[in-house]
């Protein structure tokens, strides 16, 4: 059944920018690993999802669709208003690149974890341990 523009608008308004499902999964994992972190520091470019100030490291938990990952979910483009969505994801990817460049210039190291990668928690935990230095 096709949704009305009003229904689609209501759905899109409900999409969150913080505390997303992938982010919450990464936060639970990192906390379980014994690390403590800050959330969404507004003084850093891109308001990283997890910030480890003492280590000068940040972690982003990206949704594949919204950030244009090369997986099946990230490559999907909605049938309605395709031009808008292609441009929207392209802008998001460009912004992500600028954010990571700015963080690097400020002396911060970063790790991006994609939503599709959360299917393998042991692999993500291994990457996080390597990144965080344990």
Buried (B, 14 or more C-beta within 10 A) or exposed (E): EEEEEEEBEEEEEEEEEEEBEBBEBBBEBBEEEEBEBEEBBEEBBBBBBBBBEEBEBBBBBBBBBBBBBEEEEBEEBEEEEEEEBEEEBEEBBEEBEEBBEEBEEEEBBBBBBBBBBBEEBEEBBEBBEEBBEE
